[in-house]
Amino acid sequence: MLIDSLELPQNHLVKADICVVGSGPGGIAIARELASTGKQICLLESGGVKQETDIQNLSIGESIGDPFLSLRDTRNRQFGGNSNKWSIKTGRLESNQWNIGVRYVPLSNIDFQVREWISESGWPITAKDLIPYYEQAQKVAHSGPFEYETQFWTNEDIAPYSFEEEAPFTSRVYQFGPAKVFHQNYFEELKSTANVEVYLHATAIELVQEPEQSHICRVRVSNLSQKVFSVEAKVFILATGGIETARLLLASNSHQPAGIGNSHDLVGRYFMDHPLVDIGRLYPSSTNVYRQTAFYDLRCVKGHPVMGHFVLTPEAMEKYHLPNGAVVIFPRPSIRQTEAVLSLKALVEQGYLKHPVPEHWADIAQHLLKIGKGLDYVARSIYLAKKYDQSLMHGFGRGGWSQHLALCKRFRCFEVLLVSEQVPMFTNRVQLSKERDALGMPRAELYWQWGQQGVESTAKIQQLFAQTAEQHGLGKMVPQLREGQPFLNGPAGMAHHMGTTRMNAHPSRGVVDENCRVHSTENLYIASSSVFPTGGYANPTLTILALSLRLAGQLKTSIN
């Protein structure tokens, strides 16, 4: 059932067995799984079906420290959460039409282990514990089988690049799944499920815990009409991401001044993302390398879109004391031609041509000049886009460049990007701002820095990949450097907010236990990447789904 909270009376009371706060992929997965129990499920979504500016502004927050992505624009208040923002490309791969949304890959085995060179590493569960739930998550995501090693996706024509056994890199694959399965398919399913009530425009502003009690009795909910209502439930599950989960716990301080679950000053601490770093340009030793690296192009294999990538081996991580990391490569033309494509993209995306105004004329002129200088590539790319459904600028979710050798002749190099694991740091944190949003709730404030270990690790991985590429015939890599260091300026991160309510079996070292229950609270659980003690290099969605499904399975047997 679908209910718009704007239509509810003031001080309305909702009673349910289970209240799920947040309708992103994790919240949706839990609601669907628990609906089969026949229990009454209440699912709260801060936004509506479409993005609304005033509601989105509730996500405004300040970031302090090193440059970081906008807090407003990386947290989507809308049914389906950030699945609405996943890069969606509908294109043809080997004569099949695909709607490509998000990349999926599980955490590596080493990500769950204690690593002496990574502070606060180690999960209270193992990779093996999550395998059945990863398998279930693949089905929920409408993705392929739970297969991420290269052998399954290799054939006699296309195989991963061959490295020596002692090389610091090996290969793995990403799978891709449709974004719309969450914000469209499951929306239709849940709104017609009798024992699930989906509340739109319903922002949780406080978890209420009575004095001397160890459980949550209700959650206070508000909307932009200033109506406040409450939800009473036996169990509460927060599925609102690494920033908003910490914000809600810290703001729920009526009876616990430090916030719920924060008796050891850990809520909001150890914030992590996945810094995405341009580490250089790889100039192939011959045109044939573009065909030899087809495994790292987005392509269709056994009916599923996949893309290869290079990863550090566990041995290399231990030998060089490195965090986890993945290297992806995308073909690029010359610098002149690349600037032309980027200028064309800027003109289209920023609407300069549709709505030219005098203050933009100088920018428009500069972009047109760059397009003119690279018109040879732009014109050819537009032709190839129409004939072969090729992207003007290949990247995540935009592939097919290796299908024909003729397509590769327009490229000059590969752009080499590093998706890095960020080492957890106590000082990187989400805290409450003195400013308040339109609902009267304190805004989130993020303090984030790279950290010296992150800078040094990035430099070492950059060096190792350049050496490996040259030694194994891929080509010569020209590192991207500033003053002898990797170029780290500019907003970092991929909007993978992790770590602010970390998982640990000991209350003094974590906010939630191995079952994702907040240590100090009997009936409060968290289904979010905020529980990750470490983040690996894998984008977190598949692991969020796996943890959510695992939690749902546990609750099925414990809720009366």
C-alpha positions as CSV (number, residue, x, y, z in Angstrom):
1,M,0.0,0.0,0.0
2,L,1.3,3.5,-0.9
3,I,0.6,6.4,1.5
4,D,1.7,10.0,1.1
5,S,2.4,11.4,4.6
6,L,1.4,14.9,3.4
7,E,-2.2,13.6,3.6
8,L,-2.0,12.3,7.2
9,P,-3.4,14.3,10.1
10,Q,-1.1,15.9,12.6
11,N,0.2,13.5,15.3
12,H,-1.0,10.4,13.5
13,L,0.1,7.1,15.0
14,V,1.2,4.2,12.8
15,K,1.5,0.8,14.3
16,A,3.6,-2.0,12.7
17,D,5.6,-5.0,13.5
18,I,8.7,-3.8,11.6
19,C,9.6,-0.3,10.6
20,V,12.3,0.1,7.9
21,V,13.7,3.6,7.5
22,G,15.0,4.2,4.0
23,S,13.8,2.7,0.6
24,G,17.2,2.3,-1.1
25,P,18.2,-1.2,-2.3
26,G,18.9,-2.4,1.2
27,G,15.6,-1.2,2.6
28,I,13.7,-2.6,-0.3
29,A,15.4,-6.0,0.0
30,I,14.5,-6.3,3.7
31,A,10.9,-5.2,3.2
32,R,10.3,-7.7,0.4
33,E,11.9,-10.5,2.3
34,L,10.0,-9.9,5.5
35,A,6.7,-9.3,3.8
36,S,6.6,-13.1,3.3
37,T,6.2,-13.5,7.1
38,G,2.8,-11.8,7.1
39,K,4.0,-9.3,9.6
40,Q,3.0,-5.6,9.1
41,I,5.8,-3.7,7.5
42,C,6.2,0.1,7.5
43,L,8.7,1.4,4.9
44,L,9.6,5.1,5.3
45,E,10.9,7.2,2.4
46,S,12.0,10.8,2.9
47,G,11.2,11.7,-0.7
48,G,8.5,10.9,-3.3
49,V,8.5,8.9,-6.5
50,K,10.4,11.7,-8.3
51,Q,13.1,13.9,-7.1
52,E,11.9,17.1,-5.5
53,T,14.3,20.0,-5.0
54,D,13.0,21.1,-1.5
55,I,13.2,17.6,-0.2
56,Q,16.6,17.0,-1.8
57,N,17.8,20.1,0.0
58,L,17.4,18.2,3.3
59,S,20.7,16.5,2.3
60,I,22.7,19.7,2.2
61,G,25.7,19.5,4.4
62,E,29.2,20.9,4.7
63,S,32.4,18.9,4.1
64,I,35.6,20.0,5.8
65,G,39.2,18.9,5.1
66,D,40.2,17.6,1.6
67,P,37.9,18.3,-1.3
68,F,34.9,15.9,-1.3
69,L,31.8,15.4,-3.4
70,S,28.6,17.3,-2.6
71,L,26.7,15.8,0.3
72,R,23.5,17.1,-1.2
73,D,24.0,15.5,-4.6
74,T,25.3,12.1,-3.5
75,R,22.3,11.2,-1.3
76,N,19.1,10.8,-3.3
77,R,15.8,11.3,-1.4
78,Q,13.4,9.4,-3.6
79,F,11.9,5.9,-3.6
80,G,14.7,3.6,-4.6
81,G,17.4,5.9,-3.2
82,N,20.6,6.2,-5.2
83,S,19.5,3.5,-7.6
84,N,17.7,6.5,-9.4
85,K,21.2,8.0,-10.0
86,W,23.1,5.0,-11.1
87,S,24.6,5.6,-14.5
88,I,22.1,4.1,-17.0
89,K,23.1,3.3,-20.6
90,T,20.9,1.5,-23.0
91,G,23.0,0.2,-25.8
92,R,23.8,-2.8,-27.9
93,L,26.4,-5.3,-27.0
94,E,26.8,-8.1,-29.6
95,S,23.4,-7.4,-31.1
96,N,21.6,-7.5,-27.7
97,Q,19.8,-4.6,-26.1
98,W,20.9,-3.9,-22.5
99,N,19.8,-1.5,-19.9
100,I,23.0,-1.1,-17.8
101,G,22.8,0.5,-14.4
102,V,25.1,-0.5,-11.5
103,R,28.3,-2.5,-11.2
104,Y,28.3,-5.5,-8.9
105,V,31.2,-7.2,-7.3
106,P,31.5,-8.8,-3.9
107,L,34.1,-7.9,-1.3
108,S,37.3,-10.0,-1.6
109,N,38.2,-12.6,1.1
110,I,41.1,-10.5,2.4
111,D,38.7,-7.6,3.0
112,F,37.1,-9.6,5.9
113,Q,40.5,-10.5,7.5
114,V,42.6,-8.7,10.0
115,R,45.5,-7.1,8.2
116,E,48.2,-5.9,10.4
117,W,49.1,-3.0,8.0
118,I,45.4,-1.7,8.0
119,S,44.3,-0.2,11.3
120,E,41.0,-1.5,12.7
121,S,40.7,-4.1,9.9
122,G,38.8,-7.4,10.3
123,W,35.1,-8.2,10.3
124,P,33.4,-10.4,12.9
125,I,32.0,-12.4,10.0
126,T,33.8,-14.1,7.1
127,A,33.4,-14.0,3.3
128,K,32.1,-17.6,3.6
129,D,29.3,-16.5,5.9
130,L,28.0,-14.1,3.2
131,I,28.2,-16.5,0.2
132,P,24.6,-17.8,0.4
133,Y,23.3,-14.2,0.7
134,Y,25.5,-13.0,-2.1
135,E,23.9,-15.7,-4.2
136,Q,20.5,-14.5,-3.2
137,A,21.4,-10.9,-3.8
138,Q,22.3,-11.6,-7.4
139,K,18.8,-12.7,-8.0
140,V,17.3,-9.7,-6.2
141,A,19.4,-7.4,-8.3
142,H,18.4,-9.3,-11.5
143,S,22.1,-9.8,-12.3
144,G,23.9,-12.9,-13.4
145,P,25.2,-15.9,-11.4
146,F,27.4,-15.4,-8.4
147,E,30.6,-15.8,-10.4
148,Y,33.3,-13.1,-10.3
149,E,36.5,-15.0,-11.1
150,T,37.8,-14.8,-14.7
151,Q,37.5,-18.5,-15.7
152,F,33.7,-18.4,-15.9
153,W,33.7,-15.4,-18.3
154,T,36.6,-16.4,-20.5
155,N,36.4,-18.0,-23.9
156,E,38.9,-18.9,-26.6
157,D,38.6,-15.5,-28.2
158,I,38.6,-13.2,-25.2
159,A,40.6,-13.9,-22.0
160,P,42.2,-11.9,-19.2
161,Y,45.7,-10.5,-19.8
162,S,48.3,-13.1,-18.9
163,F,50.7,-12.1,-16.0
164,E,53.4,-14.0,-14.3
165,E,52.4,-15.9,-11.2
166,E,54.4,-13.5,-8.9
167,A,53.0,-10.3,-10.6
168,P,51.3,-7.9,-8.2
169,F,48.1,-7.8,-10.3
170,T,45.5,-10.3,-11.4
171,S,42.1,-9.9,-13.0
172,R,38.5,-10.0,-11.9
173,V,35.1,-9.0,-13.4
174,Y,32.3,-6.6,-12.7
175,Q,28.8,-7.6,-13.5
176,F,26.1,-5.0,-14.4
177,G,22.5,-5.0,-13.4
178,P,19.5,-2.8,-14.3
179,A,18.9,0.2,-12.0
180,K,15.1,0.2,-12.6
181,V,14.6,-3.1,-10.8
182,F,14.7,-1.2,-7.5
183,H,13.0,2.1,-8.2
184,Q,10.4,0.8,-10.7
185,N,9.9,-3.0,-10.5
186,Y,10.0,-3.3,-6.7
187,F,8.0,0.0,-6.3
188,E,5.1,-1.6,-8.2
189,E,5.5,-4.8,-6.2
190,L,5.6,-3.2,-2.7
191,K,2.8,-0.8,-3.2
192,S,0.5,-3.7,-4.1
193,T,1.6,-5.9,-1.2
194,A,-1.2,-6.0,1.4
195,N,1.0,-6.1,4.6
196,V,3.5,-3.5,3.4
197,E,2.8,0.2,3.9
198,V,5.2,2.5,1.9
199,Y,5.1,6.1,3.3
200,L,6.4,8.8,1.0
201,H,7.5,12.3,2.1
202,A,8.2,10.7,5.5
203,T,11.6,11.7,7.0
204,A,12.6,10.1,10.2
205,I,13.8,12.9,12.5
206,E,14.2,11.1,15.9
207,L,14.4,7.6,17.3
208,V,12.6,7.7,20.7
209,Q,14.0,5.7,23.5
210,E,12.4,6.0,26.9
211,P,14.6,6.7,30.0
212,E,16.1,3.5,31.5
213,Q,14.9,1.5,28.5
214,S,17.1,-0.5,26.2
215,H,14.8,-0.5,23.2
216,I,13.3,2.0,20.7
217,C,9.6,2.5,21.3
218,R,8.9,4.7,18.2
219,V,10.3,6.9,15.5
220,R,9.2,10.5,15.0
221,V,8.5,11.4,11.3
222,S,8.0,14.7,9.6
223,N,7.6,16.3,6.2
224,L,7.8,19.7,4.6
225,S,4.1,20.5,5.6
226,Q,5.5,20.4,9.2
227,K,3.2,17.6,10.1
228,V,4.7,15.2,12.6
229,F,3.6,11.6,13.1
230,S,5.0,8.6,14.8
231,V,5.6,4.9,14.0
232,E,5.5,2.3,16.8
233,A,7.0,-1.1,16.0
234,K,8.6,-4.1,17.6
235,V,11.7,-3.8,15.4
236,F,13.4,-0.8,13.7
237,I,15.8,-1.1,10.8
238,L,17.9,1.9,9.6
239,A,18.7,1.5,5.8
240,T,19.7,5.1,5.1
241,G,23.4,5.1,4.1
242,G,26.6,6.0,5.8
243,I,25.9,9.7,6.4
244,E,22.1,9.7,7.2
245,T,22.3,6.7,9.5
246,A,24.9,8.4,11.7
247,R,23.0,11.7,11.5
248,L,19.8,10.1,12.8
249,L,21.5,8.3,15.6
250,L,23.4,11.4,16.8
251,A,20.3,13.6,16.5
252,S,18.3,11.1,18.7
253,N,19.7,12.6,21.9
254,S,16.7,13.4,24.0
255,H,17.7,10.9,26.7
256,Q,21.2,10.0,25.6
257,P,23.1,13.3,25.1
258,A,25.7,11.7,22.8
259,G,23.1,10.0,20.7
260,I,21.8,6.4,20.5
261,G,24.4,3.8,20.1
262,N,27.2,6.3,20.8
263,S,28.3,5.5,24.3
264,H,31.9,4.9,23.0
265,D,32.0,7.8,20.6
266,L,32.0,5.6,17.5
267,V,28.8,6.8,15.7
268,G,29.9,8.8,12.7
269,R,33.6,7.7,13.1
270,Y,35.7,5.9,10.5
271,F,33.9,7.4,7.5
272,M,35.2,5.9,4.2
273,D,34.6,6.2,0.5
274,H,36.3,4.8,-2.6
275,P,38.7,7.5,-3.9
276,L,38.8,7.4,-7.7
277,V,42.2,8.5,-8.9
278,D,43.4,9.2,-12.4
279,I,46.9,7.6,-12.2
280,G,48.1,8.0,-15.7
281,R,47.9,7.2,-19.5
282,L,48.9,3.8,-20.8
283,Y,50.3,4.0,-24.4
284,P,49.9,0.5,-26.0
285,S,52.9,-1.1,-27.6
286,S,50.8,-1.8,-30.7
287,T,47.2,-1.5,-31.9
288,N,46.7,-5.2,-31.2
289,V,46.8,-4.4,-27.5
290,Y,43.3,-2.9,-27.8
291,R,42.1,-6.4,-29.0
292,Q,44.2,-8.2,-26.4
293,T,42.5,-6.2,-23.7
294,A,39.0,-6.8,-24.9
295,F,38.4,-8.7,-21.6
296,Y,38.4,-5.2,-19.9
297,D,35.8,-3.8,-22.1
298,L,32.1,-3.9,-21.3
299,R,30.7,-6.8,-23.2
300,C,28.0,-9.5,-23.1
301,V,29.0,-13.0,-22.0
302,K,26.6,-15.8,-21.5
303,G,23.7,-13.4,-21.6
304,H,25.1,-10.9,-19.0
305,P,27.0,-7.6,-19.3
306,V,30.4,-7.9,-17.6
307,M,33.7,-5.9,-17.6
308,G,37.1,-7.0,-16.5
309,H,39.4,-5.1,-14.2
310,F,42.9,-5.5,-12.7
311,V,43.2,-6.1,-8.9
312,L,46.0,-6.3,-6.5
313,T,46.9,-9.8,-5.4
314,P,46.6,-10.6,-1.6
315,E,50.4,-11.3,-1.8
316,A,51.2,-7.9,-3.2
317,M,49.0,-6.2,-0.6
318,E,50.8,-8.0,2.2
319,K,54.3,-7.6,0.7
320,Y,53.9,-3.8,0.1
321,H,51.5,-3.1,3.0
322,L,48.8,-1.8,0.6
323,P,45.0,-1.5,0.9
324,N,42.9,-3.2,-1.7
325,G,42.5,-1.6,-5.1
326,A,41.2,-2.1,-8.6
327,V,42.6,-0.6,-11.8
328,V,40.3,0.0,-14.8
329,I,41.3,1.2,-18.3
330,F,39.3,3.1,-20.8
331,P,40.5,4.0,-24.3
332,R,41.1,7.6,-25.2
333,P,42.0,9.7,-28.2
334,S,44.7,12.4,-28.2
335,I,44.6,15.1,-25.5
336,R,43.3,17.6,-28.2
337,Q,40.5,15.2,-29.2
338,T,39.6,14.4,-25.6
339,E,39.2,18.1,-24.8
340,A,36.9,18.4,-27.8
341,V,34.6,15.6,-26.6
342,L,34.6,17.0,-23.0
343,S,33.6,20.5,-24.3
344,L,30.8,19.0,-26.4
345,K,29.6,17.1,-23.3
346,A,29.7,20.3,-21.2
347,L,27.7,22.3,-23.7
348,V,25.0,19.7,-23.8
349,E,24.8,18.8,-20.1
350,Q,25.0,22.4,-18.9
351,G,22.3,23.6,-21.3
352,Y,24.5,26.4,-22.7
353,L,23.2,25.9,-26.3
354,K,19.5,25.6,-25.3
355,H,19.6,28.7,-23.0
356,P,22.6,30.9,-24.0
357,V,22.9,34.0,-21.8
358,P,25.5,36.8,-22.1
359,E,27.5,35.7,-19.0
360,H,28.0,32.3,-20.6
361,W,29.2,33.5,-24.0
362,A,32.9,33.4,-23.0
363,D,32.6,29.8,-21.8
364,I,30.6,28.8,-24.9
365,A,33.3,30.4,-27.1
366,Q,36.0,28.5,-25.4
367,H,34.2,25.2,-25.7
368,L,33.4,25.8,-29.4
369,L,37.1,26.5,-30.0
370,K,38.1,23.2,-28.4
371,I,35.5,21.4,-30.4
372,G,36.7,22.9,-33.6
373,K,40.3,21.8,-32.8
374,G,39.1,18.2,-32.3
375,L,36.4,18.2,-34.9
376,D,38.0,15.3,-36.7
377,Y,37.5,13.0,-33.7
378,V,34.1,14.4,-32.8
379,A,32.7,14.0,-36.3
380,R,34.0,10.4,-36.5
381,S,32.7,9.6,-33.1
382,I,29.2,10.8,-33.9
383,Y,29.2,8.6,-37.0
384,L,30.4,5.6,-35.0
385,A,27.9,6.3,-32.3
386,K,25.1,6.0,-34.9
387,K,26.6,3.0,-36.8
388,Y,27.9,0.9,-33.9
389,D,26.2,2.5,-30.9
390,Q,29.6,3.7,-29.7
391,S,30.0,6.2,-26.9
392,L,31.9,9.4,-27.6
393,M,33.7,8.8,-24.3
394,H,33.9,5.3,-23.0
395,G,33.7,4.6,-19.2
396,F,31.8,2.7,-16.6
397,G,28.7,1.4,-18.3
398,R,29.7,2.6,-21.7
399,G,31.6,-0.1,-23.6
400,G,31.8,-1.9,-26.9
401,W,35.1,-0.3,-28.1
402,S,36.8,-3.7,-28.6
403,Q,34.2,-5.2,-30.9
404,H,35.8,-4.1,-34.2
405,L,39.5,-3.4,-34.8
406,A,38.5,-0.4,-37.0
407,L,37.0,1.2,-33.9
408,C,40.3,1.0,-32.0
409,K,42.3,2.8,-34.6
410,R,40.9,6.2,-33.4
411,F,42.5,5.7,-29.9
412,R,45.9,6.8,-28.8
413,C,46.0,5.5,-25.2
414,F,44.1,4.2,-22.2
415,E,43.1,6.3,-19.3
416,V,44.1,4.4,-16.1
417,L,41.9,4.9,-13.1
418,L,42.5,3.5,-9.6
419,V,39.5,2.6,-7.4
420,S,41.1,2.5,-4.0
421,E,40.2,1.1,-0.6
422,Q,40.4,3.8,2.0
423,V,42.0,3.0,5.2
424,P,39.6,3.6,8.2
425,M,40.6,6.6,10.2
426,F,39.1,7.6,13.5
427,T,39.3,11.3,12.6
428,N,37.3,10.9,9.4
429,R,33.8,11.4,10.7
430,V,30.2,12.5,10.3
431,Q,29.0,14.9,13.0
432,L,26.1,17.2,13.6
433,S,26.2,20.8,12.3
434,K,24.9,23.8,14.2
435,E,22.8,24.5,11.2
436,R,19.3,22.9,10.9
437,D,17.3,21.9,7.9
438,A,13.7,22.8,7.0
439,L,12.4,20.1,9.4
440,G,14.5,21.4,12.3
441,M,17.0,18.5,12.3
442,P,20.7,19.3,12.6
443,R,22.4,19.0,9.2
444,A,25.3,16.5,8.7
445,E,28.8,17.8,8.7
446,L,31.6,15.7,7.2
447,Y,35.3,15.9,8.1
448,W,37.3,13.9,5.6
449,Q,41.0,13.6,4.6
450,W,43.0,11.3,2.4
451,G,45.5,10.6,5.2
452,Q,49.2,10.0,4.6
453,Q,48.8,6.2,4.3
454,G,46.3,6.8,1.5
455,V,48.6,9.1,-0.4
456,E,51.6,6.8,-0.1
457,S,49.6,3.7,-1.0
458,T,48.2,5.4,-4.1
459,A,51.7,6.3,-5.2
460,K,52.9,2.7,-4.7
461,I,50.0,1.2,-6.7
462,Q,50.6,3.7,-9.5
463,Q,54.3,2.7,-9.6
464,L,53.5,-1.1,-9.5
465,F,50.9,-0.9,-12.3
466,A,53.3,1.1,-14.6
467,Q,56.0,-1.5,-14.0
468,T,53.7,-4.4,-14.5
469,A,52.2,-3.0,-17.7
470,E,55.6,-2.4,-19.3
471,Q,57.1,-5.7,-18.2
472,H,54.2,-7.7,-19.7
473,G,53.9,-5.9,-23.0
474,L,50.8,-3.8,-22.4
475,G,52.7,-0.6,-23.1
476,K,54.3,2.3,-21.4
477,M,52.4,4.2,-18.7
478,V,52.9,7.9,-18.2
479,P,52.0,8.5,-14.5
480,Q,49.7,11.4,-13.7
481,L,51.8,13.4,-11.2
482,R,51.8,16.8,-9.4
483,E,55.1,17.7,-7.6
484,G,56.2,14.0,-7.7
485,Q,53.0,12.7,-6.1
486,P,49.7,11.2,-7.6
487,F,47.3,13.9,-8.6
488,L,44.8,13.9,-5.7
489,N,43.3,17.3,-6.0
490,G,39.7,17.8,-6.8
491,P,36.6,16.1,-5.1
492,A,37.4,12.5,-4.3
493,G,35.1,9.5,-3.8
494,M,32.4,7.6,-5.6
495,A,29.5,8.4,-3.2
496,H,30.1,5.0,-1.5
497,H,29.6,6.2,2.1
498,M,30.8,3.6,4.5
499,G,32.0,2.9,8.0
500,T,30.1,5.3,10.4
501,T,28.4,2.6,12.4
502,R,31.1,-0.1,12.1
503,M,30.5,-3.8,12.9
504,N,32.4,-5.4,15.8
505,A,31.6,-8.1,18.3
506,H,32.9,-5.8,21.1
507,P,30.7,-2.7,22.1
508,S,33.8,-0.7,22.8
509,R,35.0,-1.2,19.2
510,G,31.9,-1.1,17.1
511,V,28.4,0.3,17.0
512,V,26.7,-2.9,15.8
513,D,27.4,-6.5,16.5
514,E,27.9,-9.3,13.9
515,N,24.1,-9.5,13.3
516,C,23.9,-5.7,12.6
517,R,22.1,-5.0,15.9
518,V,23.1,-1.8,17.7
519,H,24.9,-3.0,20.8
520,S,23.1,-0.9,23.3
521,T,19.6,-1.4,21.9
522,E,17.5,-4.5,21.8
523,N,15.4,-3.8,18.7
524,L,17.4,-1.5,16.5
525,Y,19.3,-2.8,13.5
526,I,21.3,-1.2,10.7
527,A,21.2,-2.4,7.1
528,S,23.7,-0.1,5.4
529,S,27.3,0.2,4.2
530,S,27.7,2.2,7.4
531,V,28.4,-1.1,9.2
532,F,31.4,-1.9,7.0
533,P,34.6,-2.0,9.2
534,T,36.6,-1.8,6.0
535,G,35.4,-1.1,2.5
536,G,37.7,-3.0,0.0
537,Y,37.5,-1.6,-3.5
538,A,34.1,-3.1,-4.4
539,N,31.2,-0.7,-4.8
540,P,29.1,-1.6,-1.7
541,T,25.7,-2.4,-3.2
542,L,26.0,-6.2,-3.5
543,T,27.3,-6.5,0.0
544,I,24.6,-4.2,1.3
545,L,22.0,-6.5,-0.3
546,A,23.7,-9.6,1.1
547,L,23.8,-8.2,4.7
548,S,20.2,-7.0,4.4
549,L,19.0,-10.4,3.3
550,R,21.1,-12.1,6.0
551,L,19.5,-9.7,8.6
552,A,16.0,-10.4,7.2
553,G,16.6,-14.2,7.5
554,Q,17.6,-13.8,11.2
555,L,14.6,-11.6,12.0
556,K,12.2,-14.1,10.4
557,T,13.0,-16.6,13.2
558,S,13.1,-14.1,16.0
559,I,10.0,-11.8,15.6
560,N,7.0,-13.0,17.4
